[in-house]
Amino acid sequence: MGIRQLRCPECGADTNMGLPRDSTVQGISTTEPPEPDADGRKIRPVACPNDHEFYVTFTF
């Protein structure tokens, strides 16, 4: 597991998230995207230090 630093799309605050080492972030959204239809693709909710929730889509 590696730690990735992401930017909150609402306020720009740096936010850390643990992701598998070989993963690739596909997108960041303030609204929950539909469930992925591909194997190896996941969506996880994350909250920044200012309590803004956003969603990260990634492949692994």
N, C-alpha and C positions, 0 to 999 in steps of 0.2 A: 504494500500500500504506500503510495506516495502522497505528499501534500501538495495541492495546487492552490495558487492564489488567484482568485477570481474577483472581478469588480461588480459591485451591486449595480444593477441597471437603473435603480431609482435614485441613489445618492452618490454613487461612485466610490463608496468605501471598499477597501480591500477586505476580502473574506477568504478564509482558508477552508478547504474541503479535502477530505481524504478520498483519493480515487485510485483504482488499480494502476500500477506503474505503466502498463502499455495502453492505457486508455487515451481516447481523443475526445475532447469536448466538442460537441456538435452544435450546441446552442444554449443560450441563456434567455429566459423569458420571465416576465412578471406575471403571466397567466399560465395556468397549468396546461401544457400541451396534451393532445390525445396520447393514449398509451401507444408505445412503439409497436410496429408490426414485424420488426426484424429481430432475430435472435442476436444477442450480443449488444443490444442497445437498451439503455436504461434511462429513467428520469428520476431525479432525486430533488426534494425540496431542501433549500438552504436558507438560513437567515443571516443577514449581515449584522455587524455590531450595533447598528441603529434599529434593529428588529424589523427590517424590511424583508419579507419572504420572497424568494424567487426560485425558479426551477432550472436545473441543469440537465441537459440531455447529453449523454456520452456513449461512446462505443468502447468495448474492451475486447 
